Amino acid sequence: MSGMRPVTVITGASAGIGVALARVFARNGHALALVARREDRLRALADEIAAAGSPRPLVIVADLQRGDAVRTIVDALAAQSAEAQYVVNNAGFGLVGTAARLDRAEQLAMIDLNIRALTELSLAFVDSLARHQGGILNVGSMAGFLPGPGMTVYYATKAYVLSFSEALHSELKSRGVRVSVLCPGPVPSEFAARAGIADDMAPDILVQSAEQVAEAGYRGLMRGKRTIVPGFVNKVSALLIRVVPRSLLLAVVDSRQRRRRSAQNS
């Protein structure tokens, strides 16, 4: 053993699902390292977790769109004699709009965060994850099962997260490292506001809270599940998506995103 203190690294821990995941891991006895850009929110969450009787989380301020972000995280952990036992890649964002009309730089930044940073963090700590028999939880989306006209680049990034995580699950299983991908449906959060998604555009039967999603993600990771789809209706939907003709899926998603854009512009 290395003698380093094992921690769970959670990115995007300043809001939404990231905050809920931090609370769930803390309640289950995990020491945490919280990563995001907004230091005030991270420190407030760290205070809350410590006040509840858990070890005070490490706070690591980092912009994951920067190429040196992973080095910042590695160095911050080392400075505290800590190393990753679990990595939770939650940071990400989406944008509503057609690919040709949305700002190109913003879409490339989305790819950088949703794909490059997630990939780098998934691979950066494999040795320590294996030492501590830990794992990786990558936060994907139901969007990863679908083509996504109207949110083309976002859906494509989540398709990558799904494929990458499922394959990494197979590759790292022999080393005792669990890899799970969490694919929630609609969740009321700052993510939706950032993307330009109206709160009332999703059927209530598909919507789950960040807390419900986080609980499902934690349980699934600990059980070594490859793919986690929270909620019975979403599970059924994910199965149906695999058999519905792609042309029909394209038409359905396109129609839904047109309604979103109309609501956004009204």
N, C-alpha and C positions, 0 to 999 in steps of 0.2 A: 504493500500500500504506500501511497505517496505521502501520507500524513497531512494532506491538505483537507480543509473542511469542505464537505460536499454541500452544494447549494443548487436550488432550482432557479435557472435564469429565465425570466419572463419578459419578453419584449412587448412594446405597446401597452405597458402596464399603467398608463395614466388615465384610461377611460374604458368604458364598455366591458367587453368580454375579458380584456386584459386584467382589469381590476377584479372582476368576479373570479377569474382563474387564480389570481394571487391570494384572494381570501380562501378559496377552497384548498389550495396547496398548504397554506399556513395552518388552517384548521386541522389538516391531516399530518402535522408535525414536520413539515419541510421548512428548512431555512431558505430564504429567498434572496435573489438579486434582481431588483426591479430596474428595467431599462426603458427609457423613453426620452423625449426632448424636453418635456415640461417638468422641471425640477420641483416646482412648488407642489404639483399634484403628486409626484412620487414621494416626496417627504411627508405629505399629509397621509398618504396611504400607509407608509412605513410607520408613522405615529399610531395610526388606527390599529394596525396589526400588532405592534408592540404593546399597546394598551390592552389588547385582548389576551395577553399572556404569552404570545409567541415571541421567538427571538426577533429583534428588530432587523428588518431586511436591509441589505446593502442597497444603496441608491446609486445608479450609474446613469449619468446624463450623456446620451449619445444620439446622434442623428444617423439612423441606419442607411440613409441614402448616401452618406459619405463613404468613400472607399476605405477609410481608416477606422470605421466604426467598430469592426470586430476586434481589431488590435486594441482599441480603447477599452472594450469589455474585458478582453483577456488580461490586459495590464491591471485594470481595476480589481479584478478577482485575485490576481497574484499578490497585489499590494495588501490584500486582506487575508492572505493565506487560505484562499478558497479556490475551488474548482467545480466545474459543472457536473452534477449528477443527472439532472434533467434540463433539457432546453425546450422552452415553449415559445415557438415562433408565432406570435399573435399579431405583430405590427403589419399594417397593410392599409390600402385605401382603394376606392373605386370612383369612377366618374360616369354619370349618365350623359349620353350623347353619342352621335355617330363618330366613328374614328376619324373620318376625313374633316370633321368640323371642330372636334375638340382640340385644345392646345396640344401640339405635338410634344413639347418639352414636358408637360405634365404627364402625358401618357408614357413617355420614356422613364420618367421618375417613378411612375407606378410599377413598371417592369423592374426597375432597379430595386425597389423596396420589396415588392411582392414575390419576386423570383430570386434576384441575385443575393440580396441580404439573407433571405431565408435559406438559400442553398449554402452559403458560406457559413452561417451559424450552425446549420445541421451537420456540417462536416468538420467544423473547427474543434469540436470537443469529443470526438468519437473515442479517443483513448481513455479520457477520464470517465465518460459515460460507461464504458466497458468495465473499468476498474470498480465502479460503484454499482454495477448492474442496474443502471438507470435507463433513460430513454429520451425520446424526442416526441413532442406533440406539435404538429404543424396545423395551424388553423386555416383550413380551406373554406369551402362554401358549397352549397347545393349547386351554385353556378358552375362548379368544376365538372359537373356531369353533362353540361349543356353547351351548345353554341349560343353566342350572346349578341346578336345584332342589337344595337342601341347601347350596349356596354361591352363592345367587342374585345377590347384589350383586357379589361378586368376579368371577364369570363375566361379568356385565354390564359391569364396568369393563374387562375384557380384550377384550370385543367392541368397546368404544369404541376402545381402543388400536389394535386391528387395523384398524378402519375409518378412523380418523383418520390413521394412519401411511401406509396405502396411498394415501389421497387426497392427503396432503401430498407423498408421493413423486412423484405426477403434477404437482402444482403447482410444486414447486421444481426439477424436473429441468432446466428451461430455464435456471436460474440456476447450474447446475453443482453443486447441492447434492444429495448422495445421502441418501435417507431409506429406512431398512429397519426392519422389525418382526421381532423374534426371538421365535419361538413354541415354546419347549421343552415337552416333556412333563414327567413327574415328575423332580425333581432332589432328592436328599437334601441338606437344608440347614436353616438356622435358620428359613427361611420356613415349611417344613412344620411344625416344632414350634410356631411362633407361630400357625399356622392351626388347629392341633389335628389334623393329619393323621398317622396312624400310619405309620412308616417302611415297614412290610411290606404296605401296602394296595394298592400298584401292582404289576402284573406286571413281573418283572425285564426282560423284553424291551423295555419302554417306558422304563425308567429310564436316565438318562445322568448323568454327573458334571458338576459345575459347570464343570470345565476343558474337557470336550468341548463343552458348550454355548457357552462363551465363544469357543473356537476357531472354531466354526461361525459364530457371530455376527460375529466380526471378518472372516473371509474373505468372508462374504456382503455385509457393508457395503462392503468395499473393491471388490467386484465390481459394486456398484450393484444388488444384488438387492432387490426390493420386499419379499418375504416369505421368511423363513428358518425352516424347520422342521428342526431337527437330528435325525438318525437316520432310517434307511430305514423302519422300521416306523411311526414317527410321521408321516413323509411320506405313506405309504400311507393311514394312518388319516385324515389331514387331507383327502385326496382322497375317501375313502369317506364322510366326514361330509357332504360336499356333496350326495350323492345319496341318503343314507338318509332315510326319512321323519322329519319333525321329531317326530312323536308317539313313534316308536321311540327316538330319541335322548333325549327327555325321560324315558322309562321307564328306559332304561339308566343314565343319570346319576343319577336319583332312587334307583335300587336301590343303586348304588355308594355314594352319600352316606349312605344309611341304614346301610350296613355300617360306614362310617367313624364315624358317630355312635355306633353300638352299641359299636364298639371303643374309642372315646374314653371312653364312660361305664362300661365294664366294669372 
